[in-house]
Amino acid sequence: MAGLYSNSYRKPTWYALAAWTPLHAGLPAGLSLSAGIAAGLVSGYARTQVRSEPLAGGAVLRLRARSGLGLNLLAVPNSMGGSGFIGLQVVAPL
């Protein structure tokens, strides 16, 4: 996963994450749901704002259609000196 967002300090943040989703469930209409963790690198924060910078990690929930289109829901917990967030990604196959 990779992308760009404006963080709560109003700075652009680039991220690159890898996800591991060992929990899987089939849903009606050809949808699939999987859950696990994601970890990787982020930019746009100072160490005084987020102590773990440039590292990031959290939980991920993935919803996919047979075509590969889908959504990712990311949940990053609060950390010492930093607030967590919940993010939504729209996924399209390349």
C-alpha positions, -999 to +999 in steps of 0.1 A: +000+000+000+012+035-008-003+069-008-003+105+003-025+124+028-025+157+048-017+149+084-031+166+115-001+190+115-011+201+080+019+186+064+019+162+034+026+126+045+038+099+021+035+063+032+044+028+021+030-001+040+030-039+037+000-058+050-003-094+064-039-105+065-041-141+078-078-140+087-102-145+057-139-147+052-160-152+020-190-129+017-220-130-006-218-115-042-182-126-046-168-103-020-140-113+004-130-099+037-096-102+053-080-088+085-045-085+099-018-059+104+001-034+083+035-018+089+059+004+070+073+039+066+058+074+068+071+109+063+058+144+073+062+141+111+089+153+135+101+129+162+087+153+188+053+148+172+054+110+166+082+092+184+081+062+162+085+082+130+094+071+103+079+037+113+041+031+113+019+002+121-017-007+128-046-030+120-060-034+085-094-047+073-096-054+035-128-058+015-124-070-021-146-078-051-136-105-076-125-077-100-099-066-075-117-033-066-120-028-029-115-008+003-089-009+031-098+003+066-066+012+086-066+018+123-034+032+139-035+033+177-026+063+198+011+064+208+031+084+234+030+119+221+009+111+190-027+106+181-038+076+161-062+076+132-086+056+112-081+058+074-100+046+044-083+036+011-099+029-022-082+001-040-080-005-077-058-032-094-029-021-116 
